[in-house]
Structures are given as structure tokens and as C-alpha cells.
């Protein structure tokens, strides 16, 4: 018997049993090498894939579920599988006859995904909208616990103390992700007061758990999102995947500039750059107060923002995005594998599957840093 599948941009959902009424179904998340950014999709994905990303994400996803489960947090996870994971399936707004309009869903309805994305900030990402709002005066940085204007990369003081400021957007609205106030989000959720508090408590417990685990692995979890579901008994849990470099943004701080200099030298020779020009770039970069590198899907976003394609695409002036050079693609693939190795602690298993070593996180981050600096300056051949 063939199983029903639903293809997402980054993972495949294989359905063993559909959810019906108050009864949850059973399915599988199968991570893929494909991805999507900027809502650009041709055949539901970006024009090229990231080698071994599906393998890496399998190990990352399952470990994040383990962390939550070991700390008493309910999720959709059932068990890890070789190429993904087995999960509880619940009804999704707009699918299989379940209404997409919130006012058609009775408050407290069981067996469903909640039509919200809940967004958090833990470390202040240098490219975050929150930092832009601080700089423009739209938001007061002091309300987040800062005593002076931050530059990016700092832990948010109030968050560190457990005082989270969560933000909310729609998930299934046909108009896109629409920002909501907490009151609007609660109304849209169709959760009871008790369920709403249950979801809030669960998310606020999981944020520091995953974030502090990341710190132990040498990474800073800047921001990300959570989703909620209601099970057959009316209990709220964490839906979908979380804590991964696809849902969340992670940074690595490189404290030894010699690691960065090493890759400037490597690419100067590899791509036959004028040594004087590279030396000027090194001098510019060296003056930065800190060296932070995205170690998540944000690297891919940065690439197409910095080379100008994103702006042209937004203006309707660009078609298919240009291919990343092989070196950058390989480095990002290494990023995913390095992340998976340190996150899961199963380096040997990953090496056996991909047939190659996994590199140290700081080494890969340093290479990504240099590639990003060269891309910003239009120096990629």
C-alpha cells in the first residue's frame, strides 16, 4: 500500500494514518536536501540543493525533540527513525475539510495545529528587525534590559532573566504572515485560557533549554519560532520541528582572527585575487569589535541579500537566483554536518553515512565568514 506524502520545501511528510475528528494520525518527517528562502519557489523549492542537509537535519531534529521530551515538554514526536522521525499528526487549518477561518473553529477544539507562529529573541542578531527597531527608535532597548544601545550579538538581558517578550504572526492566513498582538494571537488560537497558559509556559521553558544547550556546543541561538498543537485529550504541545538551523538563527563567535586570516589567504590563492586587495579587506574586517558568523539558513539569506539578488527579486527584476559557487555550497554543507555532529553527539554515525569527516565548528564558521565578506564586496568569481 502506497502512503500519502506531502512535499514541503525542506521536508517530506509521509502519512501513515490521517487525523480524523478528535483522533490524531501518525506520520513521518523526512528531511530533504532542498530548501526555500524569500518565499521563492520553483517546484516548491530553491533551484539547487544542499548536499547532506537531509542527513544533518535528521540528527538535529531528533536531538531537539529528545531535549524537550527529557525535560517533560510535550511535542508531536513519537520516535527517531533512520532517515527522519515518527510523529503524531493533527488536523491542519485549510486541509481535509478542517476550517481555515478561526471563527469557524470552536474554542478548545482538539486534534489540530494552532494557527500561530510564536517568535522569540534570545541573543540579539546583528541583522535582526529588533536591532533595527532599536536604532530607529521604534522600540526602546531599555525595555529589553539593555542599559545602552547594543551592537548585535549580545544576549538580551531580560530574556536571560526569563522575562521573554514573545511576538506572534499568523501561520495559515492566505495573505501571509501577519503580525498580531498577544490579545489578537490568543483570540486567533481558539485555545481556552488554560490551554493558552499551558502553551506559553511550555515555550518559555523550551527557549532557554535549547539555547543553553547551544551555548554548550559553541553556538549562540539568536532567535526563532515555535508552533503549537492540541492533542486528542485537549493538551497543548510543541508542533513541527524546533531548535534547528532552519527554524532558528544561530551565530558562532570567532575569537581567534588567525582562523579568519587563514581562509582569506586560502581564497586569495585559490581564486587568484590581487594580494593587495585582499589585504585591504582583511584590514577593514579586523577593525570589527567582534567576529560573528551565521551558522544556520541565515547564511543562505545573507548570500542573496549581499549580492543584490534579493532586492532585484523584490522589485520584480530578477528571475532564477544564480548558483552559489561550489566552494560556498560545500562550506555550507559542512556547516550543516558540523552542526549535526556537535548537536547530536553522533559524529561517527554521520561520518559513516556521508563518507567524509565532519569539521570543527569554528573552522567552518571562519570559512563562511570569509566567503560572506568576499560576497559583500562583489569579489566572488
N, C-alpha and C positions, 0 to 999 in steps of 0.2 A: 504494500500500500504506500503510495507516494504521499508525503507530508506537505501541507500548505506552507509556503515560505513568503516572507515579506522582506523585500530588499531595502535597506537603508543605505545611506552614503558611507557609513563606517562599519556597519554590522548587519548580518542577516538574522532574521528571526524565523526560526523553524517551529511550526505549531504542531504539537502532538495532540492536544485537545483544546478546543476553543472554550473560552469562558462563556457560561450561559447563566442568566438570572443572577442568583447570589453565589453560584458555584464557580470558583476560579478554574482556569485552564492550566495546561502545562506546555512549556515551550523551551526553546534553547536560544541563547545569544551566541552567535558565531562571528567573532570579529574578523574584519576583512582588511586587506592592504589598501583599499580605496579610502578616500576622504572627501570632504567638501568644505570650502570656506567662502565667505561673502555671498552665500546663497547662490553661487554659480554652480549649475549642474547640467551636464550633458549626459544623458542616460543615467541620471540620478547620482553622478559623481564628478570629481575633478578629472581632467583628461589623462592624468597619469597616476600611478600607484606608488606607495612607499614600500619597498621590499621588506618583508618580515614584520611589517607593522601588526598584522593579524596575530602572529605568534606572540609578539610582545604584549599586545593588549590583553590577550587571554590570561597571561600570568599576572598582569597588573590588576585587571578586573577581579579576578578570583581572590587575590590577596586583600583588596579593599573590602570585598564582601566579608572575608574572614575577620578582618579587624572589627568591623561593625558587629558581626554575629558574636564574637568573643566578648564583646562589651555590652551584650544584651540589647542591641539595636535590631529591630525587625526590618528585614529587606525582602525583596522578591526572590532572593537567591535560594535555591534548593541544594545544589551540589556542583562541584567543579567537574568539568569534562576535559578530555584531551585537547579539543580544539575550541573550547568555549565554556559555557556553563548552562545548567538546567535551571529553569526559573518558573515561578508562578506567573501565569498570565491573567490579567484582569481586563475588563471592558475599557475600550478607548473611545473618547468622545468622537463622534462622526464615523465610527466604524461598526459594521454589523448591526445597524439599526439603533445603536445607542446614541442618544441625542447629543449634539454638539453645543446647543444653546443652554447656558447654565440654568436659566429659569424653567427649563423643562426637566431638570434633574431635582428630585426631592432631596431636601437636606438630610444627610445621614445615609444616603444610598450606599449600599455595599458593593464590593467587587468592581472597582473602577479606578482608573487613573484620575488624579485631581488635575484640573485644567490650570496649572500654575507652574512657573519656574521660579524657584526661590534662590536669590543670588546673594553671595556673601563676599566680603573682603577680609583678608587676614593679614597679609603683607601688602603694602601699597605698591602696585605695579607701576613702573615708570611711564607706561603708555595708557594707564587706566583713565576712564572717564571721571573717576573720583578725583584723581590728582588734577585733571583739567578743571574740574569744578572748583577745587580749592584755589587754583591760580586765578580763575576768572572772578572769584568772589561769590559764585553761585551757591557754594556750600562753605560753612565755617569749619576750618580744620580743627579748631579748638573743641568743637562738639564731638570729635573723634578721639580726643585725648592728647592731641599734639599741642606743644607749647609754642612752636614756631612753624613756619611753612616747611613742610617736608620736601625732599627732593625726589623721592621714589626709592623703593627697596626696603623701607623701614617696616617693622611690624606695627600695626595700628594699635596704639596703646589701649583703647577701650576694648578692642577685640581680645587683646592679650589678657585682659582682666575679666573676660566672659561677658562683656556688655556689647552684644552683637547688634549691628544695625543691618537688618536684612532688607533686601529690595525684592520686588515682585513684578513679574510680567505674565502675560497670557501665554499659553502653550499651544492651544489648538484654534485660536481665533484666525479666521481666514485672512484678516488684514495684516497679520504678522504678530511679532512680539510687542505687545502694548504695555507700557509701564503702568503699574497700579499702586495705589496707596495700600497700606495694610488693611484698612477697612474695606476697600474695594476687593482686595485679594481674598479676604475672609468670606465676603459675600459670594464671590465667584466660585470659591472652593466647594460650596454646598456641604461643608463639614459642620457638624454640631460644635458647640463651644468646647465640649470635652475633646472631641477629635482634633480641633484646631490646636488646642494647647498640647495635645499629645504629639502632633506633628512638629510644632515649634520646639518642644523640649528635645525631641529626637534629633532634629537638625542641629540644634545648638550643642548637643552632646557630641555629635559626629564631627563637627567642624574642627575642634581642637584635637580630637583623636587622630584624624588623618593628617592634620597639619603638623602636629608634633612628631608623628611617625616620619613624615617627610624630612623634618629637620634632622632627625637621627640618621637619615640616609644622605645628608648633604644637600638637600634641596629646600627651597622656600616656596610654600604654597601660597600664591598671591591671592587668587580669587577663583570663583567657580560657581556651580549651581547644583541644586538638589531638586528632585521631584518626589511627589508623594502618591501613594495609592491607598485604597481602602480594601481590606481583605473580606473574606466571606463572613467573618464574625463582626465586622464593623471596626476592626482595629486598623490604625494607620501605620504605614511602613514606608521605607525609602524605596522609590520606584527607579527603574532603569539602572544605569551604572553611575558611579560617582568616584571621586578621588583619583581620576585618571588624567593623563596629559591631553586627553581630547575634551573632557568636560571642563577641566580646570587649567589655570595658568601656573606654571612652575618656573622658578628662577634658580639659577646657580650663581653664587658669588665667587668670582675668581680672584684670589688674593695675591697670587704669585704672577706678576706680569711677565716673567720669563716664559711661562707656558704660552701666553698670547704671542710674545715675540717669536717664539719658535715656529708658530704657524704663519705669521707674516713672512718669515724667511722661507718657509716651505712653499707658499704660494707665489712669492716673488720669483723663485726659481722655476717652479712648475709652469707658471703662466708667462714667464719671461717679461715681468714688469721692469720698468726703469727703477733701479735701486733707490735713486734719489726721491722719486715719487712715493715709494713705499715708506721710506724713512720719514717723509713729511706726515704721512698718515699715522705712523707709529707715534710721532711726537704729539700730534693732536690727541690721539686716543689716550696716551699716557697721562695727560693732564686731567683726565676724569677723576672725580673723587672716589669712585668705586667702579668695579667692572662686573656688571650684572648681565647674565645671558639667559634669554628664554630657553627653557628646556621642555617644551611642550608644543602643541599645534600652533601656538602663537608665533613660533619661528617661521612657519609657512605663511601666516598672515603678514608678518613683518616683511618677508621677502617681496611680496607682490604690492605692498604699500610703498616700500622704499624704492622699488624700481619703476614706480609710476603707473603700473598696470591697473591697480585698484581704482585710482582716480579716473582714468580713462574709461574703465568699465562702468563706473557710477554715472558718468556723463553720456553713456551710450556710444562711446567712440572706440571701444575695444572689443574684439571677438575672443577667440580662444586664448587663454593665457599661455605665454611662452613657457617652454620646458625649462625646468631648473637644470643647471649644469650637473653632470654626473657626480662630480666631487661633492656638491652641496646635497644632492639626493642621498648619496652614500653616507654622508656625515649625519643627516637627519635620521636615516635608518639606524645608524649606530646609536644615535640618541635614544631612540625607542627601545632598542635592545639593552642598552646600558641601564636605562630607567627600569626596565622589567627585571633585570638581573639583581639590582640592589633592592628593588621593591619587594620582590618575591623571595629572595634568598635562594633561588633555584638556578644559579648560574650554569651549573653542569648540565642540567636538563635543557636549557635554552641553547647552549653550545652544541649539544647532541642533535638538536632539531635543525638548527640553521647551518651547522657545519663550519662554524667560524668562532673566533674568540669574541668576547664582549669587552669593550674598552672601558677604562676608568671614567667616571662621570666628569671629573674636572678636565680630563684630556679632551673629551668630546665637546664639552662646553666651550673650551678655549678655541677649538677649531670652528665651531658655529659662530663664536664671537667675531673671529677674523673674517669669515665669509660674509657675515652681516655688515661689517664695517666696509668691506670692499664693495658690496652690493649698493650700500647707501651712496657711495661715491661714483657709481656708474663704471666700476672697474672690472666687472665680471666679463670675461671674453665670450 
